[in-house]
Amino acid sequence: MTVATAASRARRLGRLERPALTGVLVREVVNFSSYWRSSTFSSTVEPTIYLLAFGFGFGSLVSQVAGYDYVDFVGTGTVATAVLFSSAFPAMFGTFVKYQFQRTYDAILAAPVDTEELVTAEALWIATRAGVYGCVPMVVALVFGLDPAWGMLTVPLIAWISGLGWACFGISIAGFAKSFENFNYVVSAVLTPLFLVAGTFFPIDNLPGWAQFLAKLNPLYHCVELVRHAAFGWEGWSDVLSLGVLVVWGLVLWRVSIYAMTRKLVD
Amino acid sequence: MSPELAIRMRGVVKRYGPITAVNGLDLDVPVGTCVGLLGPNGAGKSTTMRLLTAQSIADEGELEVLGYRLPGESKVARAECGVAPQLDNLDVTLTVEQNLLVFAHLYRIGRGERREAIERSLELAKLVDRRDSRVDKLSGGMRRRLLIARALVHRPRLVLLDEPTVGLDPQVRQELWALIDALRAEGTTILMSTHYIEEAQRLADTVLIMSHGSAVAAGPPARLVAEHAGREALEVYGPPARIAEVEADAAAAGLPTRRTGTSVSILGVDGPDGYAPDGERRPANLEDVFVLLTGEEIA
């Protein structure tokens, strides 16, 4: 290449370029071909077990909750559980492994890829998986008698948006964590309570006022609400608000995750 | 802008808290040459490599890679560079070919040329018949060849090799030297860090000796030896007391010495003043210069 052509080219590549995002996504897709079995297993079997255990275990005590058959109530609620399990957890552990042990991110950042593109592509990939895996409990519930509805076609999208936020949450935690052990605090103190108080297994309406207020700040609750309304009938502005919460949560965590990983990867 | 220089660093400083890893480094890598960055562990070689890909951001100084200013234009520069890191970061559950495919995408090779680029890299790494092997089934030498071939998949103008042969058998090391030499013959510019003196001597047109984050000497290996160690060295063996005595005498005669572990080497004995105890004469080498300039203690 002559000096003249080099000088006439752009001195600076843009941000969030498609070739960079594609490169990172190709790496994930090719890798997925080597571990999809275990990943699909853990992301789908666990929520299905919750669905069956609660649905039929509790279902034998309470047949109706909030006006729905309990199996239907849990079947739609555990979509959010599946989203959480297939986004926040892989994002946390996968990100940590990739920068700490496999040093994958060092290799990627030596190529024409910025941290912003790296994190964005990773989050998009995890969100896409969550969009697919998230539907599994609902499909299982359909087998067990949940009535199909057109609104259910939006569930992959709801799961995707929700998964994007949780993926960014997981990446942020991995970025801020000093060691693997720190994840225990996050799982016990943050994820488990959020997972339980999201209206998945019991409605939050009967909780004390302060707990209801906190539950409404929980993005998982809004995912549960949207999925339930997609299956049983939309509820207007309340759904718009839930969608808004998920979008804002996703956008904020997206920027936080980029900040956290830049701090970690570029010194 | 210095189009004739592939890398230009001026007064570069990089601190990590109280530690100054790179301390006012000047480095020139002319296009089409192979420059060896030689220094003991902790001299700042790996930090220098990270600075060149903007994975570390310098606190002070100027950096240019292929005429692009860092860190602002680093992404364009990185598109034309290949990097083989010291620590193997291949995707071990993928095959040889899949690893190259991923990097063909990361380095934005167009759909039409991807196939050919991967084949070329496979041949370069002599892994054509192992293309479908998973990386965790390869030997250490094969993995290192793949790591280097991966860095070359997009035919970069500049290649950064961080300790390319560290921890490998002598036989495997020679294979890699042949690979790097072939690259050099094609006119690719190479910056290679190493702490193996023989490696620098064989492959590098110019050697830059680093110590405590800055350059202590730079030039072609032969010139560095002539300048700093003279033509011949005298190797004196003996018990520690005898070695200490020889050292003191040499110091009195104004000659530099260095210990080799089992002996003391007196450098510059080819001079006219003629202090020369009994010992074995040998040509001075780059190792003499290295130890002389970077000190004997290990930090």
Interface residues (C-beta under 8 A of the other chain):
Chain A: M1 V3 A6 A7 R9 A10 R11 R12 L13 P19 A20 T22 G23 V24 V26 R27 V30 N31 S34 Y35 Q102 R103 T104 D106 A107 I108 L109 A110 A111 P112 V113 D114 L265 V266 D267
Chain B: M1 P3 Y16 R50 T53 A54 Q55 S56 I57 L66 G67 Y68 G72 E73 K75 V76 R78 A79 C81 V83 P85 L87 N89 D91 V92 T93 L94 Q98 L101 V102 F103 H105 L106 Y107 R108 R157
